Amino acid sequence: DHPLAYVHWYTPLRHTPNDLDTNMFTISRSSHNHRQRASIIPVTKIIRSCHLAPKFGRKMPNTWSSSTV
């Protein structure tokens, strides 16, 4: 009788940050047979959430501008 949450799973964090430029941790999607792992779980099973930030490349596409992004 608890609310449910749809959860996308990711690889576990390492013990130390592995991105030397940002000193942040990097993760990737957890998958099985080339399909991303996801589950529906009771919200009471959620221990903590995290904020994910994309890893941007070094070059911006020419089509991007302040009015299109």
C-alpha positions in Angstrom: 0.0 0.0 0.0 2.9 2.4 -0.7 3.4 4.7 -3.6 5.7 3.3 -6.3 8.7 4.7 -8.2 10.1 3.8 -11.6 13.9 3.6 -11.1 16.7 3.6 -13.8 19.7 1.7 -12.5 23.3 2.9 -12.9 26.7 1.4 -12.1 28.0 1.7 -8.5 30.2 4.6 -7.6 33.9 4.0 -7.1 35.6 4.9 -3.8 37.3 7.9 -5.2 36.3 10.4 -8.0 37.5 9.2 -11.4 37.1 12.4 -13.5 40.4 14.3 -13.0 39.1 17.5 -14.6 36.1 17.9 -12.4 37.0 15.7 -9.4 33.5 14.1 -9.8 32.4 10.5 -10.0 31.4 9.1 -13.4 28.7 6.4 -13.8 27.0 4.7 -16.7 23.7 3.0 -17.2 23.4 -0.5 -15.9 22.3 -2.9 -18.6 21.6 -6.6 -19.3 21.5 -8.0 -22.9 21.9 -4.4 -24.2 18.8 -3.2 -22.4 18.9 -0.6 -19.6 18.0 -2.0 -16.2 15.0 -0.4 -14.6 12.6 -1.4 -11.8 9.3 -0.4 -10.2 9.9 -0.3 -6.4 8.1 1.0 -3.3 9.2 4.5 -2.4 9.9 3.2 1.1 12.9 1.2 -0.4 14.6 4.4 -1.8 17.6 5.1 0.4 18.7 8.3 -1.3 18.5 10.1 -4.6 21.3 11.7 -6.6 21.7 14.5 -9.1 23.2 13.5 -12.4 25.0 16.0 -14.7 25.8 15.2 -18.4 29.3 14.9 -19.5 29.7 17.6 -22.2 32.2 17.4 -25.0 34.8 20.0 -25.6 33.3 21.4 -28.7 29.8 23.0 -29.1 27.8 22.2 -32.2 27.6 25.1 -34.7 23.8 25.0 -34.8 23.6 25.9 -31.1 22.8 29.4 -30.0 21.3 31.1 -27.0 17.9 31.1 -28.8 18.0 27.4 -29.7 19.3 25.7 -26.6 
